[in-house]
Amino acid sequence: MNHPMEQAIIYEMHVGGFTRHPTSRVARHGTFVGVIEKIPYLKALGVTDVELLPVMAFDEQDVPERAAARGLNNYWG
């Protein structure tokens, strides 16, 4: 918000996946709180803006038939 868009470094992340793995070193894996814990890390990377996806509930089983047949689920919403 305090910089021109031309200088923005945008990091797009999946809220659940960004901190899900134990090596993320956060207390609340796969949560918004876990993302907040990683703000210093993002700043150290030079990130100025974050786009969070998905940010609403969705049905993980709502997948195309061919994907379901391969055992895949809806990770991105």
N, C-alpha and C positions, 0 to 999 in steps of 0.2 A: 504494500500500500504506500510505502514511502520511497518508491523508486520507479523510474520509467519502465514501461513494459519491455522496451528494447534491452534492458539490463536484467530482466527476470531470468532466473534459472528455476524452471518448474520441475518438480519431482512428482510423478504420478504414481500412486501406490494403492494397493489393495489393503484395506484396513485390517482384515483378518490375517492376510498372508505376510505383511511386512514384519510383524514381530512374533509370528507363530513358532518359529524354530527356537529351541533352547539357546542357541548361540547368539540370539538377539540381546541377551543380557538385560531383560526387563522382568519386572515382577508380574505383570499382567499380560501374558502372551495373547496375541490375536485380538486385542481390544483397543479402543480409542485411548485409554489410559496408557497402554503400551506405546502407542504412537507418540503421545506427549512426552514419555520418558526418553524417546529418541530425538527430540528436538535439538539438543546440543550436537549430536552426531550429524544431523542434517545441516545445521549451520556450519559445522566444520567442513562439510563438503562444498559449501558455497551456495546451498539451496536458498532461494529467496521466497519461493511460493510452493505450496503443496496442493495437489489435487487428489482428493480421497475418493476411491471407488471400491465397492459400492457403499452407499451410506443409508441403505434402507433394507428392510427384510425382503427376502425372495425365497422361492421354492427351489432348493438344491436339486430336487428330482425332476424339475421342469427342463428336460433336455430333449433334443431331437432323437428319434428312435435309433438311428445308427450310432449315435454317441452313447446312448444308454446300453446298447448291445455290447459295446466295448468296455462297459463298467465305469464310464465317465459320469461325473455329476456337474451341476452348474456352479462353478466356483466364482464367477464374476458377477452374477446377478442379471 
